Amino acid sequence: MWIEPVCEVLDAADGEGIRNGLTTEVFNSRGAFWFTAGKAERDLAEEWDKKASISENKGYSRLAQVLKQLANSYRQDAERESKNNPYESI
């Protein structure tokens, strides 16, 4: 998790813009990835769920909500990827 002052900024009532920036950065920083039938995305969802729990336990509810949304997005990606095997048509 991040240091407390960073969490405080990310959790601030007027910090929606910076929380949106965090979400964008998380998705953009993933870099190249390949087909794993959703395993990589499920692992990422678990990672962000853990960070959300830590945030929530420390009282950073707004930050926790954004991190839960990240986790849910990765779970949706995992579900979609598990249904689409790019190697089937080869």
N, CA, C and O atoms as a Tinker XYZ file with bonds, in Angstrom:
   360  protein
     1  N      0.837000   -1.179000    0.000000    73     2
     2  CA     0.000000    0.000000    0.000000    64     1     3
     3  C      0.878000    1.236000    0.000000    63     2     4     5
     4  O      2.076000    1.166000    0.273000    81     3
     5  N      0.279000    2.344000   -0.303000    73     3     6
     6  CA     1.007000    3.603000   -0.357000    64     5     7
     7  C      1.173000    4.184000    1.042000    63     6     8     9
     8  O      0.507000    3.759000    1.986000    81     7
     9  N      2.052000    5.142000    1.162000    73     7    10
    10  CA     2.242000    5.793000    2.454000    64     9    11
    11  C      1.003000    6.615000    2.812000    63    10    12    13
    12  O      0.251000    7.042000    1.936000    81    11
    13  N      0.812000    6.820000    4.076000    73    11    14
    14  CA    -0.407000    7.481000    4.575000    64    13    15
    15  C     -0.731000    8.811000    3.896000    63    14    16    17
    16  O     -1.882000    9.008000    3.507000    81    15
    17  N      0.227000    9.739000    3.732000    73    15    18
    18  CA    -0.132000   11.016000    3.093000    64    17    19
    19  C     -0.680000   10.843000    1.678000    63    18    20    21
    20  O     -1.548000   11.606000    1.252000    81    19
    21  N     -0.183000    9.855000    0.955000    73    19    22
    22  CA    -0.690000    9.596000   -0.403000    64    21    23
    23  C     -2.122000    9.085000   -0.320000    63    22    24    25
    24  O     -2.985000    9.510000   -1.089000    81    23
    25  N     -2.369000    8.180000    0.608000    73    23    26
    26  CA    -3.726000    7.660000    0.776000    64    25    27
    27  C     -4.698000    8.775000    1.168000    63    26    28    29
    28  O     -5.839000    8.797000    0.708000    81    27
    29  N     -4.248000    9.691000    2.007000    73    27    30
    30  CA    -5.104000   10.806000    2.418000    64    29    31
    31  C     -5.485000   11.678000    1.228000    63    30    32    33
    32  O     -6.635000   12.100000    1.106000    81    31
    33  N     -4.530000   11.945000    0.360000    73    31    34
    34  CA    -4.809000   12.746000   -0.847000    64    33    35
    35  C     -5.771000   11.990000   -1.759000    63    34    36    37
    36  O     -6.733000   12.566000   -2.268000    81    35
    37  N     -5.508000   10.698000   -1.962000    73    35    38
    38  CA    -6.366000    9.903000   -2.834000    64    37    39
    39  C     -7.780000    9.744000   -2.272000    63    38    40    41
    40  O     -8.730000    9.559000   -3.032000    81    39
    41  N     -7.921000    9.813000   -0.968000    73    39    42
    42  CA    -9.222000    9.620000   -0.334000    64    41    43
    43  C     -9.982000   10.922000   -0.099000    63    42    44    45
    44  O    -11.138000   10.891000    0.323000    81    43
    45  N     -9.359000   12.048000   -0.361000    73    43    46
    46  CA   -10.000000   13.337000   -0.089000    64    45    47
    47  C    -11.326000   13.479000   -0.832000    63    46    48    49
    48  O    -11.490000   12.964000   -1.938000    81    47
    49  N    -12.260000   14.180000   -0.212000    73    47    50
    50  CA   -13.573000   14.390000   -0.820000    64    49    51
    51  C    -13.472000   15.047000   -2.190000    63    50    52    53
    52  O    -14.258000   14.742000   -3.086000    81    51
    53  N    -12.512000   15.943000   -2.355000    73    51    54
    54  CA   -12.343000   16.626000   -3.647000    64    53    55
    55  C    -11.286000   15.938000   -4.520000    63    54    56    57
    56  O    -10.764000   16.548000   -5.453000    81    55
    57  N    -10.971000   14.677000   -4.224000    73    55    58
    58  CA    -9.919000   13.965000   -4.943000    64    57    59
    59  C    -10.395000   13.050000   -6.052000    63    58    60    61
    60  O     -9.665000   12.149000   -6.463000    81    59
    61  N    -11.607000   13.263000   -6.544000    73    59    62
    62  CA   -12.127000   12.380000   -7.591000    64    61    63
    63  C    -11.231000   12.373000   -8.827000    63    62    64    65
    64  O    -10.997000   11.322000   -9.424000    81    63
    65  N    -10.738000   13.534000   -9.205000    73    63    66
    66  CA    -9.879000   13.623000  -10.384000    64    65    67
    67  C     -8.603000   12.821000  -10.225000    63    66    68    69
    68  O     -8.172000   12.140000  -11.155000    81    67
    69  N     -8.005000   12.900000   -9.061000    73    67    70
    70  CA    -6.767000   12.158000   -8.842000    64    69    71
    71  C     -7.042000   10.652000   -8.734000    63    70    72    73
    72  O     -6.217000    9.838000   -9.148000    81    71
    73  N     -8.192000   10.287000   -8.182000    73    71    74
    74  CA    -8.557000    8.860000   -8.151000    64    73    75
    75  C     -8.795000    8.345000   -9.561000    63    74    76    77
    76  O     -8.412000    7.219000   -9.880000    81    75
    77  N     -9.427000    9.158000  -10.418000    73    75    78
    78  CA    -9.600000    8.766000  -11.819000    64    77    79
    79  C     -8.246000    8.619000  -12.502000    63    78    80    81
    80  O     -8.041000    7.703000  -13.299000    81    79
    81  N     -7.326000    9.524000  -12.186000    73    79    82
    82  CA    -5.981000    9.432000  -12.739000    64    81    83
    83  C     -5.278000    8.160000  -12.294000    63    82    84    85
    84  O     -4.556000    7.536000  -13.072000    81    83
    85  N     -5.492000    7.776000  -11.033000    73    83    86
    86  CA    -4.910000    6.528000  -10.534000    64    85    87
    87  C     -5.422000    5.339000  -11.337000    63    86    88    89
    88  O     -4.642000    4.478000  -11.745000    81    87
    89  N     -6.717000    5.292000  -11.561000    73    87    90
    90  CA    -7.305000    4.199000  -12.332000    64    89    91
    91  C     -6.712000    4.142000  -13.735000    63    90    92    93
    92  O     -6.349000    3.070000  -14.219000    81    91
    93  N     -6.616000    5.286000  -14.376000    73    91    94
    94  CA    -6.039000    5.343000  -15.722000    64    93    95
    95  C     -4.600000    4.857000  -15.707000    63    94    96    97
    96  O     -4.195000    4.086000  -16.577000    81    95
    97  N     -3.832000    5.298000  -14.733000    73    95    98
    98  CA    -2.423000    4.896000  -14.633000    64    97    99
    99  C     -2.284000    3.390000  -14.417000    63    98   100   101
   100  O     -1.410000    2.752000  -15.004000    81    99
   101  N     -3.139000    2.831000  -13.582000    73    99   102
   102  CA    -3.083000    1.393000  -13.322000    64   101   103
   103  C     -3.302000    0.625000  -14.628000    63   102   104   105
   104  O     -2.539000   -0.286000  -14.948000    81   103
   105  N     -4.337000    0.989000  -15.375000    73   103   106
   106  CA    -4.609000    0.285000  -16.626000    64   105   107
   107  C     -3.509000    0.507000  -17.651000    63   106   108   109
   108  O     -3.106000   -0.429000  -18.341000    81   107
   109  N     -3.021000    1.731000  -17.757000    73   107   110
   110  CA    -1.997000    2.037000  -18.759000    64   109   111
   111  C     -0.640000    1.449000  -18.410000    63   110   112   113
   112  O      0.158000    1.184000  -19.310000    81   111
   113  N     -0.360000    1.241000  -17.153000    73   111   114
   114  CA     0.961000    0.749000  -16.762000    64   113   115
   115  C      1.097000   -0.762000  -16.892000    63   114   116   117
   116  O      2.178000   -1.306000  -16.664000    81   115
   117  N      0.038000   -1.435000  -17.247000    73   115   118
   118  CA     0.097000   -2.892000  -17.360000    64   117   119
   119  C      1.071000   -3.329000  -18.440000    63   118   120   121
   120  O      1.741000   -4.352000  -18.295000    81   119
   121  N      1.153000   -2.590000  -19.486000    73   119   122
   122  CA     2.070000   -2.954000  -20.563000    64   121   123
   123  C      1.525000   -4.105000  -21.398000    63   122   124   125
   124  O      0.322000   -4.368000  -21.426000    81   123
   125  N      2.439000   -4.778000  -22.069000    73   123   126
   126  CA     2.052000   -5.889000  -22.950000    64   125   127
   127  C      1.603000   -7.085000  -22.116000    63   126   128   129
   128  O      2.142000   -7.350000  -21.042000    81   127
   129  N      0.627000   -7.786000  -22.623000    73   127   130
   130  CA     0.186000   -9.013000  -21.967000    64   129   131
   131  C     -0.315000   -9.972000  -23.025000    63   130   132   133
   132  O     -0.533000   -9.572000  -24.168000    81   131
   133  N     -0.499000  -11.216000  -22.668000    73   131   134
   134  CA    -0.878000  -12.240000  -23.619000    64   133   135
   135  C     -2.038000  -13.044000  -23.052000    63   134   136   137
   136  O     -2.449000  -12.859000  -21.906000    81   135
   137  N     -2.542000  -13.918000  -23.862000    73   135   138
   138  CA    -3.702000  -14.722000  -23.502000    64   137   139
   139  C     -3.361000  -15.689000  -22.370000    63   138   140   141
   140  O     -2.420000  -16.475000  -22.475000    81   139
   141  N     -4.133000  -15.622000  -21.292000    73   139   142
   142  CA    -3.960000  -16.537000  -20.157000    64   141   143
   143  C     -5.293000  -17.159000  -19.742000    63   142   144   145
   144  O     -5.401000  -17.737000  -18.660000    81   143
   145  N     -6.298000  -17.042000  -20.596000    73   143   146
   146  CA    -7.654000  -17.526000  -20.302000    64   145   147
   147  C     -8.223000  -16.838000  -19.057000    63   146   148   149
   148  O     -9.075000  -17.400000  -18.369000    81   147
   149  N     -7.750000  -15.622000  -18.770000    73   147   150
   150  CA    -8.269000  -14.834000  -17.665000    64   149   151
   151  C     -7.503000  -14.966000  -16.363000    63   150   152   153
   152  O     -7.809000  -14.259000  -15.403000    81   151
   153  N     -6.504000  -15.859000  -16.299000    73   151   154
   154  CA    -5.759000  -16.046000  -15.051000    64   153   155
   155  C     -5.046000  -14.768000  -14.619000    63   154   156   157
   156  O     -5.121000  -14.388000  -13.450000    81   155
   157  N     -4.365000  -14.107000  -15.530000    73   155   158
   158  CA    -3.638000  -12.881000  -15.178000    64   157   159
   159  C     -4.595000  -11.824000  -14.642000    63   158   160   161
   160  O     -4.269000  -11.114000  -13.690000    81   159
   161  N     -5.760000  -11.720000  -15.242000    73   159   162
   162  CA    -6.737000  -10.727000  -14.812000    64   161   163
   163  C     -7.321000  -11.083000  -13.445000    63   162   164   165
   164  O     -7.572000  -10.197000  -12.629000    81   163
   165  N     -7.537000  -12.371000  -13.194000    73   163   166
   166  CA    -8.031000  -12.788000  -11.876000    64   165   167
   167  C     -6.988000  -12.490000  -10.802000    63   166   168   169
   168  O     -7.332000  -12.078000   -9.694000    81   167
   169  N     -5.714000  -12.698000  -11.130000    73   167   170
   170  CA    -4.638000  -12.371000  -10.181000    64   169   171
   171  C     -4.614000  -10.873000   -9.878000    63   170   172   173
   172  O     -4.450000  -10.466000   -8.728000    81   171
   173  N     -4.779000  -10.059000  -10.918000    73   171   174
   174  CA    -4.811000   -8.613000  -10.719000    64   173   175
   175  C     -6.020000   -8.206000   -9.881000    63   174   176   177
   176  O     -5.914000   -7.335000   -9.018000    81   175
   177  N     -7.159000   -8.828000  -10.132000    73   175   178
   178  CA    -8.366000   -8.530000   -9.345000    64   177   179
   179  C     -8.124000   -8.843000   -7.872000    63   178   180   181
   180  O     -8.517000   -8.073000   -6.996000    81   179
   181  N     -7.484000   -9.962000   -7.606000    73   179   182
   182  CA    -7.193000  -10.333000   -6.218000    64   181   183
   183  C     -6.250000   -9.318000   -5.567000    63   182   184   185
   184  O     -6.439000   -8.933000   -4.413000    81   183
   185  N     -5.240000   -8.894000   -6.315000    73   183   186
   186  CA    -4.293000   -7.899000   -5.804000    64   185   187
   187  C     -5.005000   -6.598000   -5.432000    63   186   188   189
   188  O     -4.764000   -6.037000   -4.363000    81   187
   189  N     -5.883000   -6.121000   -6.320000    73   187   190
   190  CA    -6.573000   -4.853000   -6.053000    64   189   191
   191  C     -7.634000   -5.015000   -4.970000    63   190   192   193
   192  O     -7.907000   -4.064000   -4.237000    81   191
   193  N     -8.236000   -6.194000   -4.851000    73   191   194
   194  CA    -9.160000   -6.443000   -3.739000    64   193   195
   195  C     -8.435000   -6.345000   -2.401000    63   194   196   197
   196  O     -8.962000   -5.782000   -1.442000    81   195
   197  N     -7.221000   -6.895000   -2.341000    73   195   198
   198  CA    -6.442000   -6.823000   -1.102000    64   197   199
   199  C     -6.124000   -5.374000   -0.752000    63   198   200   201
   200  O     -6.239000   -4.970000    0.405000    81   199
   201  N     -5.724000   -4.596000   -1.751000    73   199   202
   202  CA    -5.424000   -3.186000   -1.505000    64   201   203
   203  C     -6.676000   -2.422000   -1.090000    63   202   204   205
   204  O     -6.610000   -1.513000   -0.262000    81   203
   205  N     -7.809000   -2.791000   -1.665000    73   203   206
   206  CA    -9.071000   -2.152000   -1.280000    64   205   207
   207  C     -9.397000   -2.459000    0.179000    63   206   208   209
   208  O     -9.837000   -1.580000    0.920000    81   207
   209  N     -9.181000   -3.697000    0.584000    73   207   210
   210  CA    -9.451000   -4.080000    1.972000    64   209   211
   211  C     -8.545000   -3.326000    2.938000    63   210   212   213
   212  O     -8.993000   -2.851000    3.982000    81   211
   213  N     -7.271000   -3.221000    2.581000    73   211   214
   214  CA    -6.339000   -2.474000    3.424000    64   213   215
   215  C     -6.795000   -1.017000    3.542000    63   214   216   217
   216  O     -6.810000   -0.443000    4.631000    81   215
   217  N     -7.163000   -0.437000    2.409000    73   215   218
   218  CA    -7.615000    0.961000    2.405000    64   217   219
   219  C     -8.854000    1.138000    3.270000    63   218   220   221
   220  O     -8.955000    2.077000    4.059000    81   219
   221  N     -9.783000    0.223000    3.104000    73   219   222
   222  CA   -11.027000    0.324000    3.866000    64   221   223
   223  C    -10.761000    0.177000    5.370000    63   222   224   225
   224  O    -11.329000    0.905000    6.184000    81   223
   225  N     -9.898000   -0.763000    5.723000    73   223   226
   226  CA    -9.570000   -0.979000    7.134000    64   225   227
   227  C     -8.872000    0.226000    7.760000    63   226   228   229
   228  O     -8.966000    0.446000    8.967000    81   227
   229  N     -8.175000    1.002000    6.938000    73   227   230
   230  CA    -7.488000    2.198000    7.440000    64   229   231
   231  C     -8.393000    3.429000    7.387000    63   230   232   233
   232  O     -7.982000    4.521000    7.780000    81   231
   233  N     -9.618000    3.255000    6.905000    73   231   234
   234  CA   -10.566000    4.357000    6.897000    64   233   235
   235  C    -10.600000    5.169000    5.614000    63   234   236   237
   236  O    -11.208000    6.238000    5.582000    81   235
   237  N     -9.966000    4.690000    4.565000    73   235   238
   238  CA    -9.945000    5.401000    3.277000    64   237   239
   239  C    -11.048000    4.829000    2.374000    63   238   240   241
   240  O    -10.768000    4.109000    1.415000    81   239
   241  N    -12.272000    5.155000    2.689000    73   239   242
   242  CA   -13.413000    4.531000    2.005000    64   241   243
   243  C    -13.527000    4.920000    0.530000    63   242   244   245
   244  O    -13.874000    4.077000   -0.297000    81   243
   245  N    -13.247000    6.164000    0.188000    73   243   246
   246  CA   -13.336000    6.577000   -1.221000    64   245   247
   247  C    -12.269000    5.858000   -2.042000    63   246   248   249
   248  O    -12.547000    5.374000   -3.139000    81   247
   249  N    -11.073000    5.791000   -1.520000    73   247   250
   250  CA    -9.998000    5.082000   -2.206000    64   249   251
   251  C    -10.336000    3.601000   -2.324000    63   250   252   253
   252  O    -10.126000    2.999000   -3.378000    81   251
   253  N    -10.851000    3.016000   -1.265000    73   251   254
   254  CA   -11.224000    1.601000   -1.290000    64   253   255
   255  C    -12.256000    1.326000   -2.384000    63   254   256   257
   256  O    -12.170000    0.313000   -3.079000    81   255
   257  N    -13.219000    2.215000   -2.535000    73   255   258
   258  CA   -14.253000    2.035000   -3.558000    64   257   259
   259  C    -13.646000    2.007000   -4.957000    63   258   260   261
   260  O    -14.022000    1.178000   -5.785000    81   259
   261  N    -12.710000    2.911000   -5.217000    73   259   262
   262  CA   -12.055000    2.956000   -6.529000    64   261   263
   263  C    -11.247000    1.679000   -6.760000    63   262   264   265
   264  O    -11.241000    1.136000   -7.865000    81   263
   265  N    -10.572000    1.207000   -5.729000    73   263   266
   266  CA    -9.769000   -0.010000   -5.868000    64   265   267
   267  C    -10.659000   -1.234000   -6.081000    63   266   268   269
   268  O    -10.291000   -2.149000   -6.817000    81   267
   269  N    -11.817000   -1.253000   -5.446000    73   267   270
   270  CA   -12.787000   -2.336000   -5.681000    64   269   271
   271  C    -13.280000   -2.299000   -7.125000    63   270   272   273
   272  O    -13.454000   -3.344000   -7.753000    81   271
   273  N    -13.504000   -1.100000   -7.648000    73   271   274
   274  CA   -13.923000   -0.972000   -9.046000    64   273   275
   275  C    -12.836000   -1.491000   -9.989000    63   274   276   277
   276  O    -13.137000   -2.133000  -10.995000    81   275
   277  N    -11.578000   -1.213000   -9.662000    73   275   278
   278  CA   -10.474000   -1.751000  -10.464000    64   277   279
   279  C    -10.518000   -3.275000  -10.453000    63   278   280   281
   280  O    -10.420000   -3.915000  -11.500000    81   279
   281  N    -10.663000   -3.844000   -9.272000    73   279   282
   282  CA   -10.722000   -5.297000   -9.141000    64   281   283
   283  C    -11.884000   -5.863000   -9.954000    63   282   284   285
   284  O    -11.722000   -6.864000  -10.653000    81   283
   285  N    -13.045000   -5.235000   -9.867000    73   283   286
   286  CA   -14.212000   -5.707000  -10.622000    64   285   287
   287  C    -13.982000   -5.614000  -12.126000    63   286   288   289
   288  O    -14.414000   -6.487000  -12.878000    81   287
   289  N    -13.314000   -4.575000  -12.558000    73   287   290
   290  CA   -13.014000   -4.426000  -13.977000    64   289   291
   291  C    -12.109000   -5.557000  -14.458000    63   290   292   293
   292  O    -12.321000   -6.121000  -15.531000    81   291
   293  N    -11.107000   -5.878000  -13.657000    73   291   294
   294  CA   -10.230000   -6.997000  -14.024000    64   293   295
   295  C    -10.984000   -8.325000  -14.004000    63   294   296   297
   296  O    -10.702000   -9.202000  -14.819000    81   295
   297  N    -11.943000   -8.487000  -13.081000    73   295   298
   298  CA   -12.750000   -9.716000  -13.078000    64   297   299
   299  C    -13.598000   -9.819000  -14.341000    63   298   300   301
   300  O    -13.744000  -10.902000  -14.909000    81   299
   301  N    -14.155000   -8.697000  -14.779000    73   299   302
   302  CA   -14.924000   -8.705000  -16.027000    64   301   303
   303  C    -14.031000   -9.044000  -17.210000    63   302   304   305
   304  O    -14.432000   -9.795000  -18.100000    81   303
   305  N    -12.821000   -8.494000  -17.222000    73   303   306
   306  CA   -11.866000   -8.830000  -18.286000    64   305   307
   307  C    -11.531000  -10.312000  -18.259000    63   306   308   309
   308  O    -11.427000  -10.945000  -19.310000    81   307
   309  N    -11.361000  -10.870000  -17.064000    73   307   310
   310  CA   -11.045000  -12.292000  -16.932000    64   309   311
   311  C    -12.174000  -13.145000  -17.486000    63   310   312   313
   312  O    -11.937000  -14.123000  -18.195000    81   311
   313  N    -13.393000  -12.771000  -17.161000    73   311   314
   314  CA   -14.553000  -13.516000  -17.657000    64   313   315
   315  C    -14.613000  -13.478000  -19.180000    63   314   316   317
   316  O    -14.838000  -14.500000  -19.827000    81   315
   317  N    -14.411000  -12.304000  -19.739000    73   315   318
   318  CA   -14.445000  -12.148000  -21.194000    64   317   319
   319  C    -13.319000  -12.951000  -21.849000    63   318   320   321
   320  O    -13.531000  -13.631000  -22.853000    81   319
   321  N    -12.124000  -12.863000  -21.269000    73   319   322
   322  CA   -10.990000  -13.563000  -21.867000    64   321   323
   323  C    -11.128000  -15.077000  -21.739000    63   322   324   325
   324  O    -10.677000  -15.812000  -22.617000    81   323
   325  N    -11.741000  -15.550000  -20.661000    73   323   326
   326  CA   -11.899000  -16.987000  -20.483000    64   325   327
   327  C    -12.819000  -17.597000  -21.548000    63   326   328   329
   328  O    -12.769000  -18.799000  -21.805000    81   327
   329  N    -13.651000  -16.763000  -22.157000    73   327   330
   330  CA   -14.579000  -17.235000  -23.197000    64   329   331
   331  C    -14.028000  -17.100000  -24.606000    63   330   332   333
   332  O    -14.612000  -17.646000  -25.542000    81   331
   333  N    -12.927000  -16.391000  -24.783000    73   331   334
   334  CA   -12.380000  -16.130000  -26.112000    64   333   335
   335  C    -10.947000  -16.638000  -26.210000    63   334   336   337
   336  O    -10.027000  -16.013000  -25.684000    81   335
   337  N    -10.762000  -17.750000  -26.872000    73   335   338
   338  CA    -9.427000  -18.293000  -27.059000    64   337   339
   339  C     -8.935000  -17.895000  -28.448000    63   338   340   341
   340  O     -9.452000  -18.392000  -29.448000    81   339
   341  N     -7.949000  -17.012000  -28.523000    73   339   342
   342  CA    -7.470000  -16.547000  -29.835000    64   341   343
   343  C     -6.770000  -17.645000  -30.627000    63   342   344   345
   344  O     -6.544000  -17.489000  -31.827000    81   343
   345  N     -6.427000  -18.740000  -29.984000    73   343   346
   346  CA    -5.701000  -19.814000  -30.666000    64   345   347
   347  C     -6.620000  -20.859000  -31.292000    63   346   348   349
   348  O     -6.149000  -21.736000  -32.017000    81   347
   349  N     -7.927000  -20.780000  -31.024000    73   347   350
   350  CA    -8.870000  -21.742000  -31.574000    64   349   351
   351  C     -8.986000  -21.653000  -33.092000    63   350   352   353
   352  O     -9.212000  -22.667000  -33.752000    81   351
   353  N     -8.836000  -20.472000  -33.645000    73   351   354
   354  CA    -9.037000  -20.301000  -35.089000    64   353   355
   355  C     -7.772000  -20.606000  -35.901000    63   354   356   357
   356  O     -7.794000  -20.566000  -37.131000    81   355
   357  N     -6.686000  -20.904000  -35.215000    73   355   358
   358  CA    -5.426000  -21.174000  -35.927000    64   357   359
   359  C     -5.374000  -22.603000  -36.398000    63   358   360
   360  O     -4.392000  -23.014000  -37.016000    81   359
